[in-house]
Amino acid sequence: MDKAVKRRWLEALQSGEYRKTTQGLRVKGRYCCLGVLCDIQVRAGVEWLPNGIASFAGSISSAVLPEPLMDAVGITGNEEAELIDLNDSERGWSHVIQYIRKNL
């Protein structure tokens, strides 16, 4: 994974600015861990569309990362699946943060 993106993602998850959801990338002002990643990549070209849909390089998604974004930040499908499982299995960000630090 791109080290600068990883650092910014971890900082965002630990900032207290993002309330957590398990319902999609961004739902009613809450974010899943992948939605936080999308949000910090707005400067890199991610655009938020209505209903929590993230758009990047012509690809859109509301539940997983747009594929071109996965490629751009260096996350594999298996890593994304693990992050989704961790995000959806607990209340806070601690296990997600730990996984990112150790594995990405």
N, C-alpha and C positions, 0 to 999 in steps of 0.2 A: 504494500500500500504506500502511496505517496506520503512521505514523512511530514510534510508541512500540513497536509489535509488531516492526517491522523492527529497531529498536535492540536489543531483548531477544533476538531471534532471532540476530542477529549475535554478540552477547555469548555466547550459549549455544553456538553453533558454534565459537567461539574459546576457550571455557573449558577444553577438554580433558576435560570430564565425559561427553561423548557419544562412544561408539565407533560406528563406521560400519557400515552394512549396505546391501546392494542388493536384499535379498529382500522388503522390505515396510516399512511404517511403523516397526514395532518388532518385532524378532525376537531372542529369547534375549539380551536386555539391550543390544542394538545398535539403532541408529536410522538411518533414511535422513534426509536433510535435511528432508523434510516431516514425518517423525515427530518430529524435534526441535521443529518449529513446533507440532505438536499438543501436545507435552509442555509447552511453555512457556505454552500456552493452557488448561491445566487449570483455573486460577483463573477463566477466562472461560467455563467450562462443558464443556470437552472431558473425556470420561471414557474411560479405558482399560478395555476389556473383555478377556476371555481371548483368547489367541492373537494379541495385537498389533493388535486391532481398535480403532479410534478411533470414538467416538460423540460427535456434536454435534448438538443441535437435532433429534433424531429421525432423523438420517442416520448410517449406519455405513460404515466402509471399512477395509481392511487394506493397501491399496497406494497409494491417492491420498487427498488431503484430502476429508473429507466436504464436499459442496457448500455447505451453509450456512456452514461455516468459511471456505471460499474467499471467499464474499461478505463475511463479517464482517471478514476481514483485508485484503481488497482484492487478491486474486490472481486473474488470469484463467486460463482453461484453457490458453492458449498459454504463459503464464509457468510454470505448473505442469509442463507437458510439457518445457520447456527445463530446469527444475530437476531433473526425473527423469533426463533424459539426462546432465546434468552429474554428478549424484550417482552414476550407474551407470557412468560412464566413467573415473573416477579413484579413487585410494586415499584421498586426504585431502579436506579441506573447501575447499581454497584456491580452486578454480574456482567452486564454489557461492557462497562468500563474495563473490568478485569480481563475480559476476553480480548477486547481491542488492544490493550497494552501487551498481552502475552502472544497474541496470534497474528496480528496484522502489521 
